[in-house]
Amino acid sequence: MSDFDAIDSLLDAVGPQAELPPCQVRRELRERARLSKAQVARALGVSPSTLSGWESGRDPAGEVRTKYAYLLDGLNAKLATETETKTMAEPAAERPVASGTAAAAVTSTSSPEVGQDEDEVELLAVPEPCVLCGRPAEQRVAGFAQHLDPSDCQETPGGTPKPEPAAPSARVHESRTARPSRPVGGKGAAPRGRAFQEPSGPADLIHEAVHAALAEHGGDVEAASAALLKQAIPDAMRLLDETRKGARYDVIAHPWIPDILKKPTSKGADQIWEARPKWTRPELPPGKHDVTALDINGAYLSALKTHLPLGQLEHSSGFAHDRRRAGVHLITPPDWEHDAVLPNPIGQRDEPGPLWVTEPTLRLLLRLSGPKHGLCEPPQIHESYTSGATENLLEKFRIALKDARDTAIADGDGLTLEYVKAMYSKFVSTMGESNYNRELYRPDWMHIIRSQAFANLWMKALKAHDAGLTVVRAMGTDELHVIGDWRRVFPEGRSVTEVKVKDTYTAGGTEAGTGQEQ
């Protein structure tokens, strides 16, 4: 399994990345904002030398790239607003007029304007390629060469229909409430090289719903919150539909479901075991210890990135696991010999023998049985119900919610934050047999997403253990108790890639080190 694990790691690292402006523009934005390298590096959680590399030729990747792009976009919007305000305040006779070579030398940090009639049109001494059609243009608007008249943008070679010129951003002041998304192309989309984009459609749905609720209830936040929580499920489904436009996969919303996924009674449970952690270390090291209870942010939101079956589940038998498919599996789990220091990956189970588990639990066991970890034997697979799968089925949906969550936190917008939380948590909890969501009946997805959240927590426990921390407790989806300097292992904050302190207490020192004092 090691070859497949290595390939999975590579595939996980591949994905759409946030757009960044050229290196010289990054530095100019920081210097114009009078921010030091140390200040920016500290906000991004990197060293000043790393930031220097980003300003001189290297590019960041992953989550920190998204943060850096968001910072640069914010600086661009703020500086543009300040420039606009200053320009409008100047007497007309004192306003500089760009001409000749000076106009041609203007960089991509030129100020975006608010409306077409108020655009600062720069005449270029030497025509430059239009960012929309590629043909020579003699004007620059908002820092980009483009034709002012749509009729001047002719079809590109090869007969590709010309895109409509992107209107100068009239929403630059809203960029602090909705993060820009990477353009997906098509008519009217901004050019690929443009660093700062307008908010995406899915993100707009969230903010529009919040603004509408506030307007309907006359600014009463409590009443607006109650209304938003009631409409969280249909709004989540509407957001899902928006993010599924143009998708490569056709999803069956109400497929045939095997009996193991059906509840025998209205209040009963089906046969799927989700491997929810509920573990406390049986014995602590001698002496008293300061324990930190860490809260894992957005556990279910992060778990939306998981391998989900697309179509109807099909039955198979045998010991082979096809990593191109996902579903539920009847397995005999391996013996677990590390309960003294780490929880069992399948959770606390009273009865031995085979049980039905989900895709994330099976993949976690296979991963732990591989040569990298070698913590257990491989599970025995007896039979499965699976379908062709993808890990990115809900990725656009997840990113839209994550971006709205991050923006709400940055703006101190508690109303939007609670609304977003309700959207993804209720989306997960009602996609099974629920009277609250009749549009989607995928109990297999519900179990898989929940299990992915549990598997994510388990991997954080393993990361803490491997880093020398003492793991004391792992509970549910988002609670991890540790002894030691956890900040060198986990970044602190409210992002979904960070953790925050839930509680601190003293444990040990009584009855052979197993007691606890709050």
PEZI-V859675 format. One line per field, one symbol per residue. ss: DSSP state (~ for helix, > for strand, _ for the rest). Layout:
ss=???
This chain:
ss=_~~~~~~~~~~~__________~~~~~~~~~~____~~~~~~~~___~~~~~~~_______~~~~~~~~~~~~~~~~~~~~~~~~~~~~__~~~_____~~~~~___________~~~___>>>>>>>>______>>>>>>__>>____~~~___________________~~~_____>__________________>_~~~~~~~~~~~~~~~~____~~~~~~~~~~_~~~~~~~~~~~~_______________~~~__________>>___>>>>_______>>>>>>>>>__~~~~~____>>____>>>>_______>>>>>>>>______________________>>>>~~~~~~~~~~~__________>>>>>>>>>>>____~~~~~~~~~~~~~~~~~__~~~~~~~~~~~~~~~~_____________~~~~~~~~~~~~~~~~~~~~~~~~___>>>>>>>__>>>>>__~~~___>______>>>>>>>>>>_______>>_
